[in-house]
Amino acid sequence: TTGTQTIGFISSDRTVISVRVLVTTASPADAEVTVGTSSSASSFFESRDAILSQIGQYTTNPDYRTTGYTEVVAEITNPTQGAGQFTIILTYV
């Protein structure tokens, strides 16, 4: 899949404490993912934070505080449809 995918929504006055990307099947070398808000798609996790062509676990700790109801999105770039698999786990309090 390539494009912006809504992951979910977070209510106001919450703090995003971690974003983890678990790569279970390697993607092509030019595949990328970012995670953030609908207004800033890389505010929690930037493309340089993970190497999707290598199986592994990649984590950031953004300490991002929401000020209102916030849409969380992943911006995915994968030029080879169906290649690679990963899971995004976002933790907030």
C-alpha positions in Angstrom: 0.0 0.0 0.0 1.2 3.5 -0.8 -0.4 6.6 0.5 -1.8 8.0 3.8 -3.6 5.6 6.1 -5.5 6.6 9.2 -4.3 4.6 12.2 -6.8 6.1 14.7 -7.7 9.1 16.8 -6.4 10.4 20.2 -8.3 12.6 22.5 -7.0 15.9 23.7 -4.4 16.2 26.6 -2.8 12.9 25.8 1.0 12.2 25.4 2.3 9.9 22.7 5.2 8.2 24.5 6.4 5.7 21.9 5.9 4.6 18.3 7.2 1.1 17.4 7.5 -0.3 13.9 7.9 -4.1 13.8 9.2 -5.2 10.4 8.3 -8.9 10.0 8.9 -9.2 6.2 11.5 -7.1 4.5 10.3 -4.5 2.0 12.2 -3.1 -1.0 15.1 -0.8 -0.1 13.2 2.3 -1.2 10.1 1.6 1.0 9.4 4.2 3.7 6.9 4.9 6.5 6.3 8.0 8.7 3.8 8.3 11.5 2.3 11.5 12.8 -0.8 13.7 12.7 -3.0 14.6 9.7 -1.3 18.0 9.7 2.3 16.7 10.1 2.6 13.1 9.0 6.1 12.6 10.4 5.8 14.3 13.8 6.1 10.9 15.7 8.2 8.8 13.5 10.3 9.9 10.5 11.3 7.7 7.5 15.0 7.7 8.7 13.9 6.0 12.0 13.3 2.6 10.3 15.0 0.5 7.7 12.0 -1.4 6.2 14.3 -3.6 4.1 15.6 -5.2 7.3 13.6 -7.3 9.7 13.6 -5.7 13.1 12.0 -3.4 15.6 12.4 0.4 15.4 11.2 2.7 18.2 10.9 6.5 18.7 9.9 8.3 21.9 8.3 11.6 20.6 6.8 12.8 23.9 4.1 14.6 21.8 1.2 16.2 23.7 -2.1 16.5 21.9 -4.1 19.8 22.3 -7.2 18.6 20.7 -8.9 15.5 19.1 -6.0 14.3 16.9 -6.1 12.0 13.8 -3.0 9.7 13.7 -1.8 8.8 10.2 0.9 6.7 8.6 2.4 7.9 5.3 3.5 4.8 3.4 5.7 4.6 0.3 6.2 1.2 -1.2 6.8 1.1 -4.9 6.4 -2.7 -5.0 2.8 -3.6 -4.2 2.5 -6.6 -1.8 6.2 -6.6 -0.9 7.1 -6.4 2.8 5.1 -6.4 6.0 5.2 -4.3 9.2 3.1 -3.4 12.2 2.9 0.0 13.8 2.3 0.2 17.6 1.6 3.6 19.1 1.5 4.1 22.9 0.0 7.1 24.5 -1.2 8.0 28.0 
